[in-house]
Amino acid sequence: MDVLTEIQLRNLKNHVYKATGTSILEPAMQVFWRWLVEQIPTSWAPNTLTLVGLALNVVSSVLLFIYSSDGVAEAPRLVYLFVSLCLFVYQSLDAIDGKQARRTKSNTPLGELFDHGCDSVSTVFVMSTTCVALRMGQEPMLLLFAVCLAEICFYVAHWQTYVSGTLKFGRIDVTEGQFAAITIHVVSFIIGPSFWDKEIPLIGPIRYLVAFGTFAPCIYFIFVSIHYILQGGTGKNKSTVAGTSTIFPAVPIGLVKIVQVMISCKSSVYTDSPCLFLVTFGLVSAKVTNRLVVAHMTKSTLSVWDSSLYGPAALFLNQYFNSIIPEYYLLWACFVYATYDLLRYSIRVCQQICRYLNIYCFNITSCPKPEKTNGRHTHQSTK
């Protein structure tokens, strides 16, 4: 089933990536990234690098969640080291996939979409595992706020891009946040997660200092981005690149977060299984974010409702009717559905773009030209 229309595909083909701004650590890291990309065989497709990084990030996160599903229990020290190493590899591969695309002359709009799609999923796992390493499960609402704030930051960055047509990076951005997460995991490996429980006079546990130090730049980034959004976009009458309302994109993510907060406040399903709860809603947020990225790159409208919202709606209605279905099992069902829905959407979009652009997703060679058979065009499937 096709997800994108002919007009959307045509706009996507003509899309040009635009970005401004440089973070504090980026100039120094660029030296390492330029060296690293030269070590990668030219036969490796950029999207392969992106997917490998995401896979390592997810696998290491799941391992940590197994040992600390409540966000409080301490995992074996080596698990924190493994998570930090996988996060560093993910960061490195995510930074060089675009360089690999230019190096192999295989850069396409699909690469940008694939990269941002994987980043939306990684944001969920990076922030969740970082909070688990801080043993933030002892303050469930603080844990919820931290993860939601990271997801909203990522969404707002692409909302601003949808309005202005240019992705703006701040002085403290993704690279700095990832290194902060790596540092937290390394400290948990060397000293132990209990280190974050130590009290600081007038502040409380050390985790509070780390959390508030992270919240400040995130909130500042959101306010700055919204300031740009309220100034108007590059479309007609200061609308978005698609000619739509600049404020409307707040509605889809707002629905997800409002339902998430309501359920977490009125039910024990969140406090009993915080990691599963956060990842489930994180995948829903990732799907909504992916649709925003697609809307920007295809210059199309963004709808309010999405199939990913069926899971949160089921949890909300079940809670409203006094938990007819055991919430723990329903949460697992919602997690499975959210994963399936996100994968189904992503695969269909990638396959459709590959057919339209005559390319493979995980191979730098082009697809064979479509052959005519009885007046119809036939395409080989994407690799």
N, C-alpha and C positions, 0 to 999 in steps of 0.2 A: 504494500500500500504506500503510495506516494505521500510524503509529508509536505513538501514544498511545491508551490505552484510554478508554472513556467516563468511568470514575471519575477518571482523571488529568485529563481535560478539565474535568470538573466542579470538581475541586479547584483547577485553574489559574484558572478563572473567578472563584473566590472568593479568590484569592491577593491579599495586600496587601503592598506593598513596605515594608520597615522597614530603616532605617539609622541608625547613631549615629556620632558622632565627627567632628571637623573637623581637617584637616591645616593646617600652618603657612601655606601660600600660598593656601589656598582663600578666606579672607575677602577678600583683595585681588583675587583673580581673579574673584570673584563679581560685582564691580562691572563688570568688562569683559564677562563673560558675559551679564549682564542687559542691557547695552547692545547686545551683538552679536545676541542673539535678536530684538530689536526691529527689526533690519535685515533679518531673514529674512521673505520673503512668507508670509502665513498659509496659502497654498495648498500649501506644501511640507510633506510628511509627515515626522514625526520620524525614521522608519526610513530615509528617503531621506538625511537628513543623516548618520546613522550609517554608511550604506553608502558614501557619497561619501568620508567621512573614511577608512574602511578601504581603499577602492580607491586613494586617493592614497598611503597608507602602504605598501601592497603594491607599487605601481608604482615608487615611489622606492627601496624596498628592493631590488627585483629589479635596478634599474639599477646600484646600488652593488655587488651581488653579481656582475654581469657583469664589472665592472672588477676586482673583488677577490674572486674565488671561493675563494681560499685564506686569506683573512683577513689577508694580509700585504701584497700589492701595493697601491700607492697609486693611487687613482682621481683623475681630474681634480678640481681644487679646487671647481668649480661643482657637482659631484655632491653633495658634502657640504652645500653651501648648499641645494641642492634638497631633500635629505633632511630637513634641519632645518626648512625652510619647510613641507613636507608634514606633518611630525610636529606642528608647531604648529597647522596647520589641522585635522588629525585630532583633536588634543586639544581644540580649541575646539568643533568640531562634536560631539564626544562629550560635552562638558560641557553643551551647550545643547539636546540632543535631548529630554531630559526636560522642560526649560522650554518647548520648542516644543509638546510634547504637552499640557501643562497650558494653554498659551496658546490652543491650537486646540481644547481640550476633546476630544482624541483619545487620551488616555492609556489604555492597555490592558495586560494582562499580557504580551501579545506584545512590546510595546515594551521592557520590562525584559529579557525573554529574548533579543530581537534584539540589544540593547545589550551584554549580557554575552557573548553568542556572538561578536560582532565583536571585543570586547576580548580574548577568549581567543586569537584569531588574531593580533591586533595585538601582543600581548605577545611572541610568537615573533619577529616581524619587528623590533620596536623594540629588543629586547635584542640580537639578532643583528647588526643594522646598527651599533649602538653599539659592540659589541666589534670589528667590522671597522674602524670608524673609529679605534679604539685600536690597531689592528694586533695584536690579541691572538692571531692565528693563529700567531704565533711561539711561543706557549705553548699548544699544543692542549688540554691537560687543564684549564688555567685557563679557556680559552674554553668548554669543555664545562661546567665547573662553574658559570660565570657564567650561561649561558643556561638550564641546568637549574634553577638556584636561582630565577630569575625566574618560570619556569613553575610551579615548586612553590609559590612565594609566592601566585600567582594562584589555584592550586587550593586551597591551604590556607584562603585567605580565604573561598571558597565552601563548603568543607568545614565551617568554623566556622559559616557561615550555615545550612547544612543541619542542624546540630546545634541552634543557638540560635534560628533563625528571624529573626535580625537581622544585617545586614551591618555589621561594625565597621571604621571607618577609624581609622588611627593618625595621630600628629602628623606623621610622615614617611610619605607614602603615594604613590599613583599620580601625582598632580600634581607632586610634588617629583622623582620619578624621571624623569618625562617632560622636565621642564626641565633636569635634569642631562644627559639624552641630547641635548637640543637644544644645550646649551652645548658638549658634546664635539664635535658636528658643526660648530658655528660655529668653534671653535678650529682644527679640522682644515682648515676652509676658509681662515681668515685666515693661520695660521702654517704649516699643512701637517701631515699625519699623522705625519711623522717627529718632530714635537715630543714625542710620547708615548714615543719611544725614549730621550730624554735621561735620564741617570743622576742619581739622588739618593743621596747618601752614606748607607750603611747600609740602604737600602731597595731600590734598583735602579731600573729604568725608571719614569718618571712614571706609566705605565699601572698599575703595581702599587699606587701610592698611590690612584689613582682606583678601581681594582677593590676594594681592601680597604675603601675608604670606602663603597662600594656594598654590599659583602657584609654589613657590620656591621648596618645597619638591617634588611636582609632576613632575616638569621638571627634577629635580635631579634624581628621580627614573627612569624616562624614559631613561635618558642618561646612567645610570648604567646598566639598563636592556639591552639596545642596545649594550653596551660594551661587556656584556656576550654573546649576540647573535653573534656578529662579531667574537668572539673567536672560534666559531664552536660548533657543537652539539655532541651528544653521538652516532650518527649513523655512518654508513660507510663513510669514507672520511670527517669526521666532519659535517655530515648532520644532519637533525632532527631525532627524534625517529622513524619517518616513512621512513627515507632514502631520504628525499626530500630537496629542497633548503631551507637554513635557512633564506634567505632574502625574499622569495616569499610571506609569510604571510602579508607583509606590503601592498600588492596590494589590497586585498579585503576591508580592513578598509580604505585604502587610497581613493578608489573609492567613498565610502560613504561620507567621509568628504570633498572631493573636490567638489562633487555635492552639498552637504549641504551648503558649504561656497559660492559657485557660485550663488545659488538661493537666499541666504540671502542678498547678495550684490547687486543683480540686480532686486530685487522685493520687494514690500512692504508687501508681505504675511508674512514674518518673523516678521517685526516690528509691524504689525497689530495683529498678534496672536502668540507671541513668545513662550508661554508655549506649545500650541498645536504643533507648528513647532518642538520644541526641543524634545518633547516626541515622535513624529512620527519618526523622524530620530534616536532617542535614541533606539526605538524598533527595527529598522533596524540594528543598530549597535549591539544590544543584540543578534539578530539572527546570524549575522556574527561571533560574539564572541562564541556563542554556537557551531557553526560548527567547530571553531578552537579547542574548548575543546573536542569535539567528535573526531576530527582528532588526537589529542594528545592521548586520552585514548584508541583509537582503532588502533593507529599507522598506519594511512591512510593519503592519499594525501588530500590537501585542494584546491578546485576549485575556480576559479576567480568569476564566475557568481553565483548568488543565486536568488531564486524567490523573495526574499524580496526587491531586487533592482528595481522591476517593478514600485513601488511607486515613488521613487526618479527620475527614468527615465521619468515617466509621468509628474511630476512637471517640470522637465528640458525641455522636448519637448514642453510642453504647454507654457512655458515662451519664448522659442525660436520662436514659432509661434504667438507671441503677445497675449498670454492668450486667446485662443479661448474659453476655459472653465473658468469661474470665479475661481480665484486661491483659494479663501477661501473654496469653496465647494469641489474643487479638493483635497485640503489639508485634509479635513475631510474624504474624500474617501480613501486617502492614509493612514490615521491613522487607519481606520477600516480594510483596507487590511493588513497593517503591523501587527496589533494585531492578526488578523485571521491567517496570515501566520506563525507567531511565535508560536501561540498556536497549530496549526495543526502539525507543525514540532515536537514540544516538546512532544505532546501527542503520536504521532506515534513512536517516538524514545523510550519513556518510555514503551509503550505497547509491542514493539518488544523485548526490553531488559527483561521485566518481563516474557514474554513467553519463552525466551531463558534460563534465569536463574531459571525459575520455582519459581517465587516470586510474591508477590503483591507489588504495589507501596506504598499504604497507610495502610498496615497491616503487622505486623511483622511475621505472620505465612506464611508458604510456600504454594504455589499452590498445589492442588491435582495432582498426577501424571497423565500425559496425557494417555487417554484410546485409545486403538486400535479399530477402527471400519472399517471393510471391508478393512483392510490393511492400513488404514490412521490414522494418529494421530490427535486427537482433543484436544484443550486446552480450559479451561474456561477463560473468559475475565478477565482482571485485574480490581481490585477494585479501 
